Amino acid sequence: MTTLGYGDISPTAPIAEVWAILEAIVGQNYLVVLISGLVGKYISDKSARKKM
Protein backbone atom coordinates (compact mmCIF):
# COMPACT_ATOMS: atom_id res chain seq x y z
CA MET A 1 0.00 0.00 0.00
CA THR A 2 1.35 3.40 -0.94
CA THR A 3 0.13 6.89 -0.27
CA LEU A 4 1.27 10.45 -0.65
CA GLY A 5 -0.97 11.70 2.10
CA TYR A 6 -3.38 13.41 -0.29
CA GLY A 7 -6.51 11.31 0.23
CA ASP A 8 -8.71 13.66 -1.76
CA ILE A 9 -6.51 13.59 -4.88
CA SER A 10 -6.68 10.47 -7.03
CA PRO A 11 -6.32 9.73 -10.74
CA THR A 12 -9.58 9.76 -12.68
CA ALA A 13 -8.48 8.80 -16.19
CA PRO A 14 -7.96 5.06 -16.75
CA ILE A 15 -4.42 5.55 -18.05
CA ALA A 16 -3.55 7.66 -14.99
CA GLU A 17 -4.87 4.93 -12.70
CA VAL A 18 -2.78 2.31 -14.49
CA TRP A 19 0.28 4.58 -14.32
CA ALA A 20 -0.20 5.14 -10.57
CA ILE A 21 -0.51 1.40 -9.94
CA LEU A 22 2.60 0.60 -12.00
CA GLU A 23 4.57 3.35 -10.30
CA ALA A 24 3.60 2.00 -6.87
CA ILE A 25 4.63 -1.55 -7.79
CA VAL A 26 7.90 -0.54 -9.45
CA GLY A 27 8.76 1.81 -6.59
CA GLN A 28 8.35 -0.94 -4.00
CA ASN A 29 10.42 -3.38 -6.05
CA TYR A 30 13.15 -0.78 -6.56
CA LEU A 31 13.42 -0.30 -2.81
CA VAL A 32 13.63 -4.06 -2.23
CA VAL A 33 16.39 -4.47 -4.83
CA LEU A 34 18.34 -1.51 -3.44
CA ILE A 35 18.22 -2.73 0.17
CA SER A 36 19.02 -6.34 -0.73
CA GLY A 37 22.02 -5.15 -2.77
CA LEU A 38 23.32 -3.10 0.14
CA VAL A 39 22.86 -5.99 2.58
CA GLY A 40 24.58 -8.38 0.15
CA LYS A 41 27.54 -6.04 -0.21
CA TYR A 42 27.80 -5.65 3.57
CA ILE A 43 27.78 -9.42 4.10
CA SER A 44 30.30 -9.95 1.31
CA ASP A 45 32.67 -7.34 2.72
CA LYS A 46 32.29 -8.73 6.22
CA SER A 47 33.12 -12.29 5.13
CA ALA A 48 36.09 -11.04 3.07
CA ARG A 49 37.51 -9.31 6.16
CA LYS A 50 37.09 -12.49 8.21
CA LYS A 51 39.25 -14.45 5.75
CA MET A 52 42.15 -12.01 6.16
Buried (B, 14 or more C-beta within 10 A) or exposed (E): EEEEEEEEEEEEEEEEEEEBEEEEEEEEEEEEEEEEEEEEEEEEEEEEEEEE
